[in-house]
């Protein structure tokens, strides 16, 4: 059977299995085992355990549960509320300052926790009611928090970037640095749109909050600064050559737990147990998907599907930007239905050789891919963040949240266009800090 035709059958079968309701990892294992049995016989199954666990035999994977514990410790405290309140106190007299402070809080909390739903929940519980009380449109209030929550998968330290680095065997340190400037660019675009939209609908002069004294502004800073210092310390340790990503993640997780216990009195065993239980659950889910994706990739390679697709695309006489447009459309559609980790593990190993052959930088492509995944988090039919916001503010219709998030989707598309026009936005900082990629 022609490998390309077989690849189309595999794609259809994978979609059908995943839409049947089984978990992503289980679905990938079912499809992989099924096609290997049909084309290579039952004996091929004897290799699957070795491939599955071999994919997990990677020291860098230790950073995933550590960063997840780091985020869970922060999310279990009032750190999000304190971060929101601190920014509100400093920006309250700025026209449209509340929505700006909410987006800033989302960006910082997302960087600390690495979790999009946790960011939406932590910042949205306080931010959305306060914005509505001050007269901000429901769409701006809900959409800004939904979009702000997505920043966690781009701004370092990002679990998504770690997964990409492991899947494509690229430097995790470079990937973190590549996401910094595009992440800040997205924050700026989100803020600019929110302020403009607010001004257009209500006028900024009615949205300024009450004044805070300098004493009130500084008194809350000791609650926020330790977490920010941990993030800066983790990044310094990685880029200063002090420790590996896995080692810095472990130290960061321990420090976040200690700060949660000391500053926020997270002393009870039940509270700590919830942090460790939820972290273990999420870590196992991600690692299970990584192992299953390794088996899936082996199946595609064993049946010569991966090689045939790469060879077929290489023979296409199309402009490389047309090729990149097609790849972005594919990623966008995949992100509508699958979580970012699953898309990266399934698609990145196949797409990366194609992308690099076409002359694109692999770290630049990682940022473009991640922004596509961010779009999926606030787009139907899955759109996880939309449902989190709807749970926080059930009186805001899902349709209103969706339409409120659409301008932020356009901001992400604009960011991708700017990255295509100026790839240095993603590549300059890694090259400046770590030298040109070999």
C-alpha positions in Angstrom: 0.0 0.0 0.0 1.2 3.5 -0.8 2.6 5.1 2.4 0.9 8.4 1.7 -2.5 6.7 1.3 -1.7 4.7 4.4 -0.9 7.9 6.2 -4.3 9.3 5.3 -6.0 6.2 6.7 -3.9 6.5 9.9 -4.9 10.1 10.3 -8.6 9.3 9.9 -8.4 6.4 12.3 -6.6 8.6 14.8 -9.3 11.3 14.6 -12.1 8.7 15.0 -10.5 7.0 18.0 -9.7 10.3 19.8 -13.3 11.6 19.2 -14.6 8.4 20.7 -13.9 9.8 24.1 -10.8 7.8 25.1 -7.8 9.7 26.5 -5.2 11.0 24.1 -2.5 8.6 25.3 -4.8 5.6 25.2 -6.1 6.6 21.7 -2.5 6.8 20.3 -1.6 3.4 21.7 -4.7 1.8 20.3 -4.1 3.2 16.8 -0.4 2.4 16.9 -0.9 -1.2 18.1 -3.7 -1.8 15.6 -1.7 -0.7 12.5 1.4 -2.5 13.6 -0.5 -5.8 14.1 -2.2 -5.4 10.6 1.0 -4.6 8.7 3.9 -6.1 10.8 2.1 -8.9 12.7 1.6 -9.7 16.4 5.4 -10.0 17.0 5.8 -6.2 16.6 3.9 -5.7 19.8 6.9 -7.1 21.8 8.8 -3.8 21.0 6.1 -1.5 22.3 7.0 -1.6 26.0 10.6 -0.9 25.3 9.7 2.0 23.0 7.2 3.4 25.5 9.5 3.4 28.5 12.6 4.3 26.4 10.8 7.5 25.5 10.5 8.3 29.2 14.2 7.5 29.9 15.2 11.1 29.6 16.7 13.2 32.5 15.2 16.4 31.1 11.7 14.9 31.7 12.3 15.4 35.5 11.8 19.1 34.9 8.1 18.6 34.0 6.8 17.3 37.4 9.0 19.9 39.2 7.7 22.8 37.2 4.1 21.5 37.7 4.7 21.3 41.5 6.1 24.8 41.4 2.9 26.0 39.6 0.6 24.0 41.8 2.1 25.5 45.0 1.5 29.0 43.7 -2.0 28.2 42.4 -3.0 26.8 45.8 -2.4 30.1 47.6 -3.6 33.7 47.3 -0.6 34.6 45.1 -2.9 35.3 42.1 -5.2 37.6 44.1 -2.2 39.4 45.7 -0.5 39.8 42.3 -3.8 41.2 40.9 -4.2 43.6 43.8 -0.6 44.8 43.7 -0.8 45.7 40.0 -4.2 47.3 40.5 -2.8 49.6 43.3 0.0 50.7 41.0 -2.0 51.2 37.8 -5.4 52.3 39.2 -5.1 55.9 38.0 -3.9 54.9 34.6 -6.8 55.2 32.0 -8.1 51.7 31.5 -5.6 50.6 34.1 -7.7 47.8 35.6 -7.8 45.7 32.4 -4.1 46.4 31.9 -3.3 45.2 35.5 -5.4 42.1 34.9 -3.5 41.2 31.8 -0.2 41.9 33.6 -1.3 39.7 36.5 -2.3 37.0 34.0 1.2 37.2 32.3 3.1 37.0 35.6 0.9 34.3 37.2 1.0 32.3 34.0 4.8 32.5 34.0 4.8 31.3 37.6 2.2 28.6 37.4 2.6 27.5 33.7 -1.1 26.6 33.8 -3.6 28.3 31.6 -6.8 27.2 33.5 -5.2 28.0 36.9 -4.4 31.5 35.7 -7.9 32.1 34.4 -9.3 30.9 37.7 -6.9 32.7 40.0 -7.0 36.1 38.3 -10.6 35.9 36.9 -12.2 35.3 40.3 -11.2 38.8 41.4 -10.6 40.5 38.1 -13.8 39.9 36.2 -16.2 41.0 39.0 -14.1 44.2 39.6 -13.9 45.1 35.9 -17.7 44.6 35.5 -18.3 46.7 38.6 -16.3 49.6 37.2 -18.2 49.5 33.9 -15.9 47.4 31.6 -17.8 45.6 28.9 -18.5 41.9 29.7 -16.7 40.8 26.5 -13.5 42.7 27.4 -13.6 41.5 31.1 -14.1 37.9 30.2 -12.1 37.8 26.9 -9.0 39.5 28.4 -8.7 37.0 31.2 -9.3 34.0 28.9 -6.6 35.3 26.5 -4.2 36.3 29.3 -4.4 32.8 30.7 -2.9 31.3 27.5 0.4 33.2 28.0 1.6 30.5 30.4 2.5 28.1 27.6 4.8 30.7 25.9 6.4 32.8 28.7 9.1 30.8 30.5 9.3 28.6 32.3 6.9 26.7 30.1 6.1 23.0 30.3 4.9 23.2 26.7 8.4 24.4 25.6 10.0 21.6 27.6 7.8 19.0 25.8 8.8 20.6 22.4 12.4 20.5 23.3 12.3 16.8 24.3 10.2 15.8 21.2 12.5 17.6 18.8 15.8 17.2 20.7 16.4 21.0 20.8 17.8 23.1 23.6 15.2 23.8 26.3 17.2 26.9 27.5 17.1 28.4 24.0 13.3 27.6 23.7 12.7 29.5 27.0 14.6 32.5 25.7 12.9 32.4 22.3 9.5 32.8 24.1 10.4 35.9 26.1 10.1 38.7 23.5 7.1 37.2 21.6 5.4 36.7 25.0 5.9 40.3 25.9 4.8 41.3 22.5 1.5 39.4 23.0 1.0 41.0 26.4 1.5 44.4 24.7 -1.0 43.6 21.9 -3.5 42.3 24.4 -3.2 45.4 26.5 -3.4 47.8 23.5 -6.6 46.1 22.2 -8.2 46.0 25.7 -7.6 49.7 26.3 -8.8 50.7 22.8 -11.9 48.6 23.0 -12.7 50.0 26.4 -12.2 53.6 25.3 -14.3 53.0 22.2 -17.3 51.6 24.1 -17.3 53.4 27.4 -14.6 56.1 27.5 -11.6 55.7 29.8 -12.3 58.6 32.1 -15.1 56.6 33.9 -12.9 53.6 34.5 -10.2 54.9 36.8 -10.3 53.4 40.3 -9.8 54.9 43.7 -6.4 56.3 44.7 -4.0 54.4 46.8 -1.3 55.9 49.0 2.4 55.0 48.5 2.2 53.0 51.8 -0.7 50.9 50.5 1.2 50.3 47.2 4.4 49.1 48.9 2.8 47.1 51.7 1.6 44.3 49.4 4.9 43.9 47.5 6.5 41.5 50.1 3.8 38.9 49.2 4.5 39.1 45.5 8.3 39.7 45.2 9.4 36.3 46.5 7.7 34.4 43.7 9.0 36.8 41.1 12.5 36.4 42.5 12.2 32.6 42.3 11.3 32.9 38.5 14.3 35.2 37.9 16.5 32.9 40.0 15.4 29.8 38.0 16.1 31.6 34.7 19.5 32.9 35.9 20.5 29.4 37.1 19.7 27.9 33.7 21.3 30.6 31.5 24.2 31.4 33.9 25.4 27.8 33.6 24.7 27.1 37.3 22.4 24.1 36.8 20.5 22.1 34.3 16.7 22.8 33.7 15.8 19.7 35.7 17.9 20.8 38.7 16.7 24.4 38.6 13.1 23.2 38.4 13.6 21.0 41.5 15.0 23.9 43.5 12.2 26.2 42.2 9.5 23.7 43.3 11.0 23.4 46.7 11.3 27.2 47.2 7.7 27.7 46.0 6.5 25.1 48.5 8.4 26.8 51.3 7.1 30.3 50.4 3.6 28.9 50.2 4.0 27.5 53.6 5.7 30.5 55.2 3.9 33.4 53.6 0.5 31.9 53.0 0.5 29.5 56.0 0.0 26.4 53.8 0.8 24.2 56.8 -1.9 21.6 56.9 -1.1 18.1 55.6 -4.4 18.1 53.6 -3.4 21.3 51.7 0.0 20.0 50.9 -1.4 16.6 49.9 -3.8 18.3 47.4 -0.8 20.1 45.8 1.3 16.9 45.5 -1.7 14.8 44.4 -2.8 17.3 41.6 0.8 17.7 40.5 1.3 13.9 40.3 -1.9 13.5 38.3 -1.0 16.1 35.8 2.6 14.9 35.5 1.5 11.3 34.9 -1.0 12.5 32.2 1.7 14.4 30.4 4.3 11.6 30.7 1.8 9.0 29.6 1.1 11.1 26.4 4.9 11.4 25.8 5.4 7.7 26.0 2.3 7.0 23.8 3.5 9.6 21.3 6.8 7.8 21.1 5.0 4.6 20.2 2.9 6.5 17.7 6.0 8.0 16.1 7.6 4.6 15.9 4.6 3.2 14.1 4.6 6.0 11.6 8.3 5.5 10.9 8.1 1.7 10.8 5.4 2.0 8.1 7.5 4.6 6.2 4.7 7.2 6.6 6.9 9.9 8.1 9.6 9.5 5.5 7.1 9.5 2.6 5.3 12.6 3.9 8.7 14.5 4.3 9.8 13.3 0.8 6.5 14.3 -0.8 6.5 17.8 0.7 10.1 18.2 -0.3 9.2 17.6 -4.0 6.4 20.2 -3.9 7.4 23.3 -6.0 5.8 25.8 -3.7 7.0 28.9 -2.0 8.3 28.2 1.5 5.9 30.8 3.0 3.0 29.0 1.3 4.3 25.8 3.0 4.4 27.6 6.3 0.9 28.9 5.8 -0.4 25.4 5.3 1.5 24.2 8.4 -0.1 27.0 10.5 -3.6 26.1 9.2 -2.9 22.4 10.1 -1.7 23.4 13.6 -4.6 25.8 14.1 -7.2 23.1 13.3 -5.3 20.5 15.4 -5.3 22.9 18.3 -9.0 23.3 18.2 -9.5 19.7 19.2 -6.4 18.5 21.0 -4.4 19.8 24.0 -1.1 21.5 23.2 1.1 18.7 24.6 -0.6 16.1 22.3 -0.3 18.3 19.2 3.4 19.0 19.8 4.3 15.4 20.5 2.4 14.1 17.4 3.3 16.8 14.9 6.6 18.4 15.9 8.9 15.4 15.1 7.3 15.2 11.6 7.1 18.9 10.9 10.5 20.0 12.2 12.6 18.3 9.4 10.3 19.9 6.8 10.5 23.3 8.4 14.3 23.3 8.7 14.7 22.0 5.2 12.6 25.0 4.0 15.1 27.3 5.8 13.2 28.2 8.9 14.7 28.3 12.4 13.5 25.5 14.7 13.3 27.8 17.7 11.4 30.4 15.8 9.0 27.7 14.6 8.6 26.6 18.3 7.2 30.0 19.1 4.9 30.1 16.1 3.6 26.6 17.0 3.0 27.6 20.6 1.0 30.7 19.6 -1.1 28.5 17.4 -1.7 26.3 20.5 -2.7 29.4 22.5 -5.4 30.2 19.9 -6.8 26.7 20.4 -7.2 27.3 24.1 -9.7 30.2 23.5 -11.4 28.8 20.4 -14.3 26.4 20.1 -15.2 23.6 20.2 -12.7 22.7 23.0 -11.5 26.1 24.1 -10.7 25.1 27.7 -10.3 28.7 28.9 -13.7 29.7 27.7 -15.4 27.1 29.9 -13.2 28.0 32.9 -14.3 31.7 32.5 -17.9 30.6 32.1 -17.6 28.6 35.4 -16.2 31.7 37.2 -18.9 34.1 35.8 -21.9 31.9 34.8 -24.1 34.9 34.2 -21.9 35.9 31.3 -23.1 33.9 28.3 -20.6 31.6 26.6 -21.3 33.4 23.3 -20.3 36.7 24.9 -17.0 35.1 26.2 -16.3 33.7 22.8 -16.9 37.0 21.0 -14.9 38.8 23.6 -11.9 36.5 23.0 -12.0 36.7 19.2 -10.1 40.0 19.1 -7.3 38.4 21.1 -7.2 35.6 18.6 -6.6 38.2 15.9 -3.8 39.7 18.2 -2.2 36.2 18.2 -2.5 36.0 14.4 -0.9 39.5 14.1 1.9 38.3 16.4 2.5 35.3 14.1 2.6 37.7 11.1 5.1 40.0 12.9 7.2 36.9 13.7 7.2 36.0 10.0 8.3 39.5 9.0 10.8 39.9 11.9 12.0 36.4 12.9 14.6 38.1 15.1 11.9 38.6 17.7 12.3 35.0 18.6 15.9 34.3 17.6 17.8 37.4 18.8 17.7 36.8 22.6 18.7 33.1 22.4 21.6 34.0 20.1 22.6 37.0 22.3 22.6 35.0 25.5 23.8 31.6 24.4 25.5 32.3 21.1 24.4 31.2 17.6 22.8 27.8 17.4 25.1 25.1 16.0 
